[in-house]
Amino acid sequence: MNHEPMNPSLIVTHYGENPEEQFGAVVPPIYQNSLNVYPTVDCYLNGGDEQHPYVYMRVSNPTIRLAEQKIAALEKAEDALCFASGMAAISSATLACVKSGDHIVAVRNCYGPQYSFMSSYLARFGVTVTFVAGDQVEDFIEATQDNTTLFYLESPTSINFRLQDLASIAEFAKSRGIFTLIDNSWATPIYQQPITLGIDAVLHSASKYLGGHSDIVAGVLCGSKDFIARVQGQERAMLGGILHPQQAFLLTRGLRTLPIRMKNHQESAMAIARFLESHPKVKAVNYPGLESHPQYELGRKQMSGYSGLMSFELKTEDREQIASFIDRLQWFQIGCSWGGHESLATPPMLNTPQEHLDEIGSSRGLIRISVGHEGAETLIADLDASLDQVRL
Ligand SMILES: *Cc1c(COP(=O)(O)O)cnc(C)c1O
């Protein structure tokens, strides 16, 4: 793959594209064909050649390939693969890193379905996992066993927004031959490029910021040429979780505006985080862009910006007060995903048993918001009006 240095704006606008090859069309077409035919039996027997690299849609496809090339370039990875969902990418990549008898060390507050996949599903195949807070490199070092083959990271985590020190963890992992995987959905390659910090492979739920318009479910895995080729031939081809070309087309369209969308998410989210932090009815705001974040300095070191998802706690644990605070919001709709154009709010811990809250270090009154593109002033006025009616 071509690695000439392009900045993110150029990558999303032009990288991997050649209008001359498509009648001058400024937008690449959707190739929606299950198979590609060969000009000769020899070419067929060789499994294609440079002119005919595509065989069958479950394995690869030019429309999907374009999204993969752009995302790999954004992540400064050698290559990438698109999957039918973030979880298809995550489960396939995880499976590629373990065999029966192996052990994983993972961040405790990682994405819920991946927590279950590692702790319950993989247990059926004799794979064990130790969950750690992950704020300290020592968490990973102390949990490492002789049979540890994978460190699973998510930085920041998407409920309480704690970070892991990617460079230090990667350095230790390398010294022990342990593979490192990170879910980078929150920061996106615009604000964090884990491979440049030594992490082996990067995952995305492209249903969030990469797609950016709440109209697709998709996943991406980025890594070395060898790792990607192996996952393409094994987990993706055998489990069959490739993205559909129509979704890949929408993903590439979403990518066109990724840099400017992230800039707008950051601007609005910073203003909202500062507003919430200074509000007398708010106990705490979890947002790595605030100087008050306990890992602010680490964030500055390994990220170049901050996205639009954060959480905060009201100064009440009263269910009614928390629920009605969210119900009163006009522009924050109630929904569990994030990363789209629309603002969202949820109380992810409202029904969580106390012992589980204690275990993950969270509070019942936690409210998670995804800041969309309605404009900071509008959203702050909305939050302010509803906060006004909260009774402490
Ligand atoms: C949504 C999400 C996923 C899963 O992605 P899907 O596309 O819904 O399968 C993974 N990681 C994080 C952090 C997410 O928020």
The ligand as a MOL file (V3000), in Angstrom:
LIG
                    3D

  0  0  0     0  0            999 V3000
M  V30 BEGIN CTAB
M  V30 COUNTS 15 15 0 0 0
M  V30 BEGIN ATOM
M  V30 1 C -20.6370 0.4500 19.8900 0
M  V30 2 C -19.3120 0.0200 20.3670 0
M  V30 3 C -18.7250 -1.1700 19.9220 0
M  V30 4 C -19.4590 -2.1640 19.0750 0
M  V30 5 O -19.7200 -1.7070 17.8050 0
M  V30 6 P -20.9300 -2.2260 16.9120 0
M  V30 7 O -20.6850 -1.5750 15.6070 0
M  V30 8 O -22.2010 -1.7860 17.5800 0
M  V30 9 O -20.8450 -3.7180 16.8520 0
M  V30 10 C -17.4390 -1.4380 20.3230 0
M  V30 11 N -16.7470 -0.6240 21.1280 0
M  V30 12 C -17.2850 0.5040 21.6080 0
M  V30 13 C -16.4730 1.3870 22.5040 0
M  V30 14 C -18.5870 0.8740 21.2450 0
M  V30 15 O -19.1250 1.9770 21.7440 0
M  V30 END ATOM
M  V30 BEGIN BOND
M  V30 1 1 1 2
M  V30 2 1 2 3
M  V30 3 2 2 14
M  V30 4 1 3 4
M  V30 5 2 3 10
M  V30 6 1 4 5
M  V30 7 1 5 6
M  V30 8 2 6 7
M  V30 9 1 6 8
M  V30 10 1 6 9
M  V30 11 1 10 11
M  V30 12 2 11 12
M  V30 13 1 12 13
M  V30 14 1 12 14
M  V30 15 1 14 15
M  V30 END BOND
M  V30 END CTAB
M  END
